[in-house]
Amino acid sequence: MKFNKAKFKELREKRGLTLDEIAKKCKVSKQTVQKWEKHPTLQPLPKKILMLYKILNCKAGELADYGTWTAP
């Protein structure tokens, strides 16, 4: 499962949270949060993803990017 960068940014902005606010709550730098949104391969560690679910008050799987996976 990949981290859905676009959905993360959308939810962050919808909740009115800045990169700095997310960074402080996740105990990382602002630059790290920027990379979560923009870097093509970098994504948060699972522990940080769980924190983001709580911070953004979203449902499990909402930050997941399932891509083009299909059932066998």
Secondary structure, DSSP 8 states (H G I E B T S, - for coil): -EE-HHHHHHHHHHTT--HHHHHHHHTS-HHHHHHHHH-SS----HHHHHHHHHHHT--TTTTEE-TT----
